[in-house]
């Protein structure tokens, strides 16, 4: 079995993985897209997928009702 290193991760792969995650507190497609668009414009986003301030993969974080941007952007 081949393991992915962080160098092999792409925003598209992270997005695909996030979409497969079961989320009990899913916020809904419209809000996910709105939050992602905010994150994609943020200068603190690394590689299109990782928040430099909290270290999360934003494609996962934006999906939860209980989550919030550490910088208060959403």
C-alpha positions as CSV (number, residue, x, y, z in Angstrom):
1,X,0.0,0.0,0.0
2,X,1.4,3.4,-0.9
3,X,1.1,6.2,1.6
4,X,0.5,9.8,0.6
5,X,3.0,12.4,1.8
6,X,1.9,15.9,2.4
7,X,3.7,16.8,-0.9
8,X,1.3,14.5,-2.8
9,X,-1.8,16.3,-1.4
10,X,-3.5,18.7,-3.8
11,X,-6.5,21.0,-3.1
12,X,-8.5,18.7,-5.5
13,X,-7.6,15.6,-3.5
14,X,-8.4,17.2,-0.2
15,X,-11.7,18.4,-1.6
16,X,-12.6,14.9,-2.8
17,X,-11.7,13.5,0.6
18,X,-13.8,16.1,2.4
19,X,-16.8,15.4,0.3
20,X,-16.6,11.7,1.3
21,X,-16.4,12.5,5.1
22,X,-19.7,12.0,6.9
23,X,-20.5,15.2,8.8
24,X,-23.2,15.2,11.5
25,X,-23.4,19.0,11.6
26,X,-23.1,19.7,7.8
27,X,-23.7,23.3,7.1
28,X,-25.0,22.9,3.5
29,X,-23.6,23.3,0.0
30,X,-24.3,27.0,-0.3
31,X,-22.5,28.0,2.9
32,X,-19.6,25.6,2.1
33,X,-19.1,27.3,-1.2
34,X,-19.3,30.8,0.4
35,X,-16.8,29.9,3.1
36,X,-14.4,28.3,0.6
37,X,-14.5,31.3,-1.7
38,X,-13.5,33.5,1.4
39,X,-10.7,31.1,2.2
40,X,-9.4,31.0,-1.4
41,X,-9.0,34.8,-1.3
42,X,-7.2,34.8,2.0
43,X,-3.4,35.5,2.0
44,X,-3.0,33.0,4.9
45,X,-4.1,30.0,2.8
46,X,-1.2,27.8,1.9
47,X,-1.2,25.7,-1.3
48,X,-4.9,26.3,-1.7
49,X,-5.8,24.0,1.1
50,X,-4.2,24.7,4.5
51,X,-4.8,27.6,6.9
52,X,-1.5,29.1,8.0
53,X,-3.1,30.2,11.3
54,X,-4.9,27.1,12.6
55,X,-3.3,24.4,10.3
56,X,-6.6,22.9,9.1
57,X,-7.5,21.7,5.7
58,X,-10.1,24.4,4.9
59,X,-12.1,22.0,2.7
60,X,-12.9,20.0,5.8
61,X,-13.4,22.9,8.3
62,X,-15.9,24.8,6.1
63,X,-18.3,21.9,6.2
64,X,-19.1,22.0,9.9
65,X,-21.8,24.3,11.5
66,X,-19.8,24.4,14.7
67,X,-16.6,25.5,12.9
68,X,-15.4,29.1,12.5
69,X,-12.6,30.9,10.8
70,X,-9.8,31.6,13.4
71,X,-9.6,35.1,11.9
72,X,-13.3,35.8,12.0
73,X,-13.8,35.9,8.3
74,X,-16.7,33.5,8.4
